[in-house]
């Protein structure tokens, strides 16, 4: 969506906001904050989308306090935007109509772990890293890893994915049930902990990915997995991006249960080397990881190496030492900041698309040609095992040509992915940034989304202005 459109859409504040702030101050005291710095920190702070701050921030510490906040906002018809850690990329946290940011970060308890059932129950503010630290002595882990140490409630709300998705799936696949406060203040639990159910509509999947526009997630029941006996991570360089992608396609088609398979183009490898102090070849490369028994991991790595060699790949440089694996994946997770460092003083637009794996090489080839033709700097990385890749455009915000060219590029990228039977967003979500692409992808389906929104949130208070306009 164009920057000028986001800036122009800010609506007048709703008349009930002032009354809501008064009532919330009576209820929360010093845990309602109206200082400008705190308010701005609770709106969009990454990429180039402008910051649209709320009128106040409430720091909730329990589900009952979330319910109280929502009821006050419902009575006064005040917008409410849920906040986890602030790591979203598409303007999900902005408050274009003003209102209340509801910070859930203090709701950070792991409520129960059921090792025999391979699941757990957590409050929405628990982060993925803190959950895995809590689970360490159980031999279990939660695999969804979007890079940032995001809150699990936020990860569910945006249907997060990450580097492990090719083997373990996304948040959609790993949320068993949710508890949420709906727009009228009622609390619902979408399912029980049973591994499957056919009892009515699947409201769990409805709320996963709803971006806080239908209800506010307060707790989650999540799937867990056994920590693999052996983990092997490595890097394999290639002559070209297409050679690397063809290796990915054959690896997936061969059925190798690769846990992670990440693409970095040559520009990204240069950035990673400089930022993370690595000494890897500045060529398009695949970062890979294999999980299993020592024998199965060795077999997976050997078969992958053979496939890579068929496509001109170099030797797989791999290690099972935890410190070396951590260094490699930290470099991958820091790629946004590494990319920004390629062009000091610039701002970044991190965008993503996802296509069927069979079309991945074509989509990336056309995208790289588009970048060259329009003189744009945009390193490419991707969770390519499931056809998802990211472009981080590096922009001089004082150069209107670059901004216009970048916005036109993003529109073409979304259209290109949809034309290949893909999607304009594999894991970032829609928010404000991708709202303009949704109808081209889904057509009349968006009208039915609007009907659901109106039915569940008739006053339009839950994160208004995100996904689509009413």
C-alpha positions in Angstrom: 0.0 0.0 0.0 1.4 3.4 -0.9 2.8 5.6 1.9 0.7 8.6 0.9 -2.5 6.5 1.3 -1.6 5.3 4.8 -0.8 8.9 5.8 -4.1 10.2 4.3 -6.4 7.6 5.9 -6.1 8.8 9.5 -9.7 9.3 10.6 -10.9 11.7 13.3 -10.6 10.3 16.8 -13.8 8.7 18.0 -15.7 10.9 20.5 -15.6 8.2 23.2 -11.9 7.9 23.5 -11.5 10.6 26.2 -14.2 8.9 28.4 -12.5 5.5 27.9 -9.1 7.0 29.0 -10.8 8.4 32.2 -12.4 5.0 33.0 -9.3 3.1 32.3 -7.2 5.4 34.5 -9.7 4.7 37.3 -9.3 1.0 36.7 -5.5 0.8 36.1 -4.0 3.8 37.8 -0.3 4.1 36.8 -0.6 1.2 34.4 -2.4 3.5 32.0 0.2 5.6 30.3 -0.3 8.6 28.0 3.3 9.8 27.6 4.2 10.4 24.0 7.4 8.2 24.0 5.5 5.2 25.4 2.6 5.7 23.0 4.9 6.0 20.0 6.8 2.9 21.1 3.5 1.0 21.0 2.7 1.9 17.3 4.7 0.8 14.2 8.4 1.2 14.7 10.0 -1.0 12.0 10.2 -0.4 8.2 9.0 2.8 6.6 5.3 2.7 7.4 4.6 5.9 9.5 4.0 5.7 13.2 0.4 6.3 14.2 0.3 6.3 18.0 -2.7 5.4 20.3 -4.1 7.9 22.8 -3.0 5.7 25.7 -1.4 2.4 26.6 -2.8 0.0 29.2 -0.5 -2.7 30.7 -2.7 -5.6 31.5 -1.6 -8.3 33.9 -4.5 -10.8 33.7 -7.2 -12.1 31.4 -9.8 -10.3 33.7 -8.0 -7.0 33.1 -8.1 -7.6 29.3 -11.8 -8.2 29.6 -12.3 -5.1 31.7 -10.4 -3.0 29.1 -12.4 -4.4 26.2 -15.7 -3.8 28.0 -14.8 -0.1 28.6 -13.7 0.3 25.0 -16.9 -1.4 23.8 -19.1 0.9 25.9 -17.3 4.0 24.5 -16.8 2.6 21.0 -13.0 3.2 21.4 -10.5 1.4 19.1 -8.3 -1.2 20.8 -5.0 -2.6 19.4 -3.4 -5.6 21.1 0.4 -5.3 21.6 2.9 -8.1 22.2 6.5 -7.2 21.5 6.2 -4.8 18.6 8.0 -6.9 16.0 5.4 -6.9 13.3 6.3 -5.5 9.9 3.1 -4.3 8.2 1.7 -1.6 10.4 -0.4 -4.0 12.5 0.2 -1.9 15.7 -0.8 1.5 14.3 -3.8 3.3 15.7 -5.0 5.4 12.7 -8.3 6.2 14.5 -6.6 6.7 17.9 -7.7 4.6 20.9 -6.0 2.2 23.3 -3.0 0.0 22.9 -3.4 -3.0 25.2 0.1 -4.3 26.1 0.0 -8.0 27.0 3.7 -8.4 27.7 3.2 -8.8 31.4 0.9 -11.8 30.9 3.9 -14.0 30.6 3.2 -17.2 32.5 3.6 -20.7 31.3 0.4 -22.1 32.8 0.9 -25.8 32.2 3.1 -28.3 30.4 1.8 -31.7 29.5 4.8 -33.8 28.4 2.8 -36.9 27.9 0.5 -35.1 25.5 3.2 -33.0 23.8 1.4 -29.7 24.5 1.4 -26.7 26.8 -0.8 -23.8 27.8 0.7 -20.3 28.0 -0.5 -16.7 28.4 -0.3 -14.5 25.3 2.7 -12.5 26.4 5.0 -15.5 26.7 7.8 -15.2 24.1 9.0 -18.1 22.1 12.5 -17.9 23.6 11.1 -17.9 27.2 8.9 -20.8 26.4 11.8 -22.9 25.1 13.9 -21.9 28.1 11.1 -23.1 30.4 10.8 -26.4 28.4 14.6 -27.1 28.3 14.6 -29.7 31.1 11.6 -31.6 29.7 13.3 -32.6 26.4 10.6 -30.8 24.5 10.6 -27.6 22.4 8.3 -25.3 20.5 9.6 -25.0 16.9 8.0 -21.9 15.3 10.9 -19.4 14.9 10.1 -16.2 13.0 13.5 -14.7 14.0 12.4 -12.0 16.4 11.7 -13.0 20.0 8.0 -12.4 19.4 5.2 -13.1 21.8 3.2 -16.3 21.2 -0.1 -14.4 21.2 1.2 -12.0 18.5 2.6 -14.9 16.6 -0.8 -16.6 16.5 -2.6 -13.3 15.7 -0.3 -12.8 12.6 -0.1 -16.5 11.7 3.6 -16.4 12.0 6.0 -18.8 10.4 9.8 -18.9 10.2 12.8 -21.0 9.5 11.4 -24.3 10.8 8.1 -24.2 8.9 9.2 -26.6 6.2 9.2 -29.4 8.7 7.1 -28.3 11.6 4.5 -26.1 9.9 3.4 -22.6 10.9 1.4 -21.2 13.9 -1.8 -22.3 12.1 -0.6 -25.9 12.4 0.7 -25.7 16.0 -2.1 -23.9 17.9 -4.5 -26.5 19.3 -6.9 -24.0 21.0 -7.2 -20.4 22.0 -8.8 -18.3 24.7 -9.8 -14.9 23.5 -11.7 -11.8 24.7 -14.2 -10.9 22.0 -15.4 -7.4 21.0 -18.4 -7.5 23.4 -16.2 -8.5 26.3 -17.1 -12.1 26.5 -14.3 -14.7 26.9 -14.4 -17.8 24.7 -12.2 -20.9 24.4 -12.2 -22.1 20.8 -11.5 -25.8 21.5 -10.3 -28.3 24.1 -6.8 -29.9 24.2 -7.8 -33.0 22.2 -5.6 -33.5 19.1 -8.6 -33.4 16.8 -12.2 -32.3 16.9 -15.2 -32.0 14.5 -17.3 -30.0 16.9 -18.6 -27.0 15.0 -16.9 -24.2 13.2 -13.1 -24.0 13.6 -12.9 -20.7 15.5 -9.3 -21.5 16.4 -8.2 -21.1 12.8 -10.4 -18.1 12.4 -8.6 -16.2 15.1 -5.2 -17.4 14.1 -4.2 -14.8 11.5 -7.0 -12.4 12.3 -4.4 -9.8 13.4 -6.4 -8.7 16.4 -9.4 -7.6 14.3 -11.9 -10.1 15.8 -10.8 -10.6 19.4 -7.8 -10.4 21.7 -6.0 -13.7 22.3 -5.2 -14.2 26.0 -3.9 -17.8 26.2 -2.9 -20.5 23.9 -2.7 -24.3 23.9 0.3 -25.2 21.7 1.8 -28.4 20.2 5.3 -29.4 21.4 8.0 -31.6 19.9 10.8 -33.7 21.2 14.2 -32.1 21.0 16.1 -34.0 18.2 18.8 -36.4 19.3 21.1 -34.8 16.7 21.0 -31.4 15.0 23.3 -30.6 12.1 23.5 -27.2 10.5 25.5 -26.0 7.5 26.0 -23.7 4.5 26.2 -24.6 0.8 27.2 -22.1 -1.8 25.9 -22.1 -5.4 26.8 -20.4 -8.7 23.3 -18.7 -9.0 20.1 -18.3 -7.1 18.3 -20.6 -9.7 20.8 -23.4 -8.9 20.1 -23.0 -5.2 16.3 -23.0 -5.7 16.5 -26.0 -8.0 18.3 -27.8 -5.2 15.5 -26.8 -2.8 12.9 -28.1 -5.2 14.6 -31.5 -5.7 15.3 -31.8 -1.9 11.6 -31.3 -1.1 10.5 -33.6 -3.9 12.9 -36.3 -2.8 11.2 -36.3 0.6 14.3 -35.4 2.7 12.8 -34.2 6.1 14.9 -31.1 6.2 14.1 -29.0 9.2 15.4 -25.7 7.8 16.4 -24.7 4.3 17.0 -20.9 3.9 18.2 -19.0 0.8 20.4 -16.0 0.9 21.3 -14.3 -2.4 24.8 -12.9 -3.0 24.0 -9.5 -1.6 22.6 -11.0 1.5 25.7 -13.1 2.0 27.8 -10.0 1.7 25.7 -8.3 4.4 25.8 -11.4 6.7 29.6 -11.6 6.4 30.0 -8.0 7.3 27.4 -7.8 10.1 28.0 -11.2 11.8 31.7 -11.3 11.2 31.5 -14.5 9.1 33.8 -15.7 6.4 31.5 -17.4 4.0 31.6 -17.3 0.3 29.8 -14.2 -1.1 27.6 -16.4 -3.4 24.0 -17.4 -3.3 23.8 -19.9 -0.5 21.5 -22.3 1.3 21.6 -22.5 5.1 20.2 -25.9 6.0 19.5 -27.9 9.2 18.7 -31.6 9.7 17.1 -33.2 12.8 17.0 -36.8 13.8 19.1 -39.6 15.0 22.9 -39.5 14.2 22.4 -42.0 11.4 19.4 -40.3 9.9 21.0 -36.9 10.0 24.1 -38.2 8.3 22.0 -39.8 5.6 20.0 -36.6 5.1 23.1 -34.5 4.8 24.7 -36.9 2.4 21.7 -37.0 0.1 21.3 -33.2 0.2 25.0 -32.9 -0.7 24.6 -35.1 -3.7 21.6 -33.1 -4.9 23.4 -29.8 -4.4 26.4 -31.1 -6.4 24.1 -32.0 -9.3 23.2 -28.3 -9.4 26.7 -26.9 -9.2 26.7 -26.5 -5.4 29.9 -26.5 -3.4 30.7 -28.6 -0.4 28.3 -28.5 2.5 30.1 -26.9 5.5 28.3 -28.3 8.5 28.6 -28.7 12.2 26.6 -30.2 15.1 28.3 -28.0 17.7 25.6 -25.8 19.4 27.8 -22.7 19.4 28.5 -22.9 15.7 24.9 -23.6 14.8 23.7 -20.7 17.0 26.2 -18.4 15.3 24.9 -19.4 11.8 21.2 -19.0 12.6 21.8 -15.7 14.5 23.4 -14.4 11.3 20.3 -15.5 9.4 17.9 -14.0 11.9 19.8 -10.7 12.0 19.5 -10.2 8.2 17.1 -7.3 8.4 19.7 -5.3 10.4 22.5 -6.7 8.3 20.7 -5.5 5.1 20.1 -2.0 6.6 23.9 -1.8 7.3 24.6 -2.2 3.5 23.3 1.3 3.0 23.8 3.5 6.1 21.1 6.1 6.6 18.5 4.2 4.6 15.1 2.8 5.8 14.0 -0.7 5.0 10.8 -2.1 3.6 10.7 -5.8 4.4 8.1 -7.5 2.2 7.4 -11.1 1.4 5.5 -13.3 -1.0 4.9 -17.1 -1.2 4.5 -19.3 -4.3 4.2 -23.0 -5.0 7.8 -24.4 -4.8 7.7 -25.3 -8.5 7.4 -21.6 -9.4 9.9 -20.3 -6.9 12.9 -20.1 -9.2 10.9 -18.2 -11.8 9.5 -15.8 -9.3 12.9 -15.0 -7.8 14.5 -14.6 -11.2 11.8 -12.1 -12.3 12.0 -10.3 -9.0 15.8 -9.8 -9.3 15.4 -8.6 -12.9 12.8 -6.1 -11.6 15.1 -4.8 -9.0 17.9 -4.3 -11.5 15.7 -2.6 -14.1 14.4 -0.1 -11.5 17.8 0.6 -9.8 16.6 -0.7 -6.4 18.7 -2.3 -3.7 16.9 -5.3 -2.3 18.7 -8.3 -0.8 16.6 -11.5 -1.0 16.3 -14.2 1.6 13.7 -16.8 2.1 12.2 -19.8 3.8 12.4 -21.4 0.4 11.5 -24.9 1.5 7.8 -23.8 1.4 8.2 -21.2 -1.4 8.3 -18.1 0.8 10.9 -15.4 0.2 11.5 -11.9 1.4 12.9 -8.7 -0.2 14.3 -5.9 2.0 14.3 -2.7 -0.1 16.8 -0.2 1.2 15.5 3.4 0.6 16.7 6.9 0.8 13.6 8.5 2.3 14.6 11.9 0.9 14.5 10.5 -2.7 10.8 10.5 -3.9 11.9 8.5 -7.0 13.1 5.7 -4.9 9.9 5.6 -2.8 7.7 5.6 -5.8 9.8 3.0 -7.5 9.7 0.8 -4.4 6.0 1.0 -4.0 5.5 0.1 -7.7 7.9 -2.8 -7.3 6.0 -4.2 -4.3 2.7 -4.0 -6.2 4.3 -5.9 -9.1 5.9 -8.5 -6.7 2.5 -9.2 -5.1 0.8 -9.4 -8.6 3.6 -11.7 -9.8 3.2 -14.1 -6.9 -0.6 -14.2 -7.3 -0.3 -14.8 -11.0 1.8 -17.9 -10.1 -1.0 -19.1 -7.8 0.8 -17.7 -4.7 0.0 -15.1 -2.1 1.0 -11.5 -1.4 2.1 -12.5 2.1 3.4 -15.8 3.3 4.0 -14.8 6.9 4.1 -11.0 7.4 0.3 -10.7 7.5 -1.7 -7.9 5.9 -1.9 -5.1 8.4 -1.9 -1.8 6.6 1.1 -2.4 4.3 -0.4 -5.2 2.2 -4.1 -4.2 2.4 -4.2 -3.0 -1.1 -3.2 -6.4 -2.6 -5.8 -8.6 -0.8 -8.8 -8.2 -3.2 -6.6 -9.0 -6.3 -5.6 -12.2 -4.6 -8.9 -13.3 -3.0 -11.7 -11.4 -4.9 -15.2 -11.7 -3.4 -13.7 -13.7 -0.5 -12.8 -10.4 1.1 -16.5 -9.5 1.2 -17.2 -12.5 3.3 -14.3 -11.5 5.6 -16.0 -8.2 6.0 -19.2 -9.9 6.9 -17.4 -11.9 9.6 -15.8 -8.8 10.9 -19.1 -6.9 11.2 -20.8 -9.9 12.8 -18.1 -10.3 15.5 -17.2 -6.7 15.9 -20.2 -4.6 15.0 -18.8 -1.4 16.6 -15.5 -1.8 14.6 -13.3 -1.3 17.7 -10.9 -4.3 17.2 -7.7 -3.0 15.5 -9.6 -1.0 12.8 -8.1 -0.3 9.5 -6.2 -3.6 9.3 -6.5 -6.3 6.6 -9.3 -4.3 4.8 -11.4 -1.2 5.2 -15.0 -1.6 6.1 
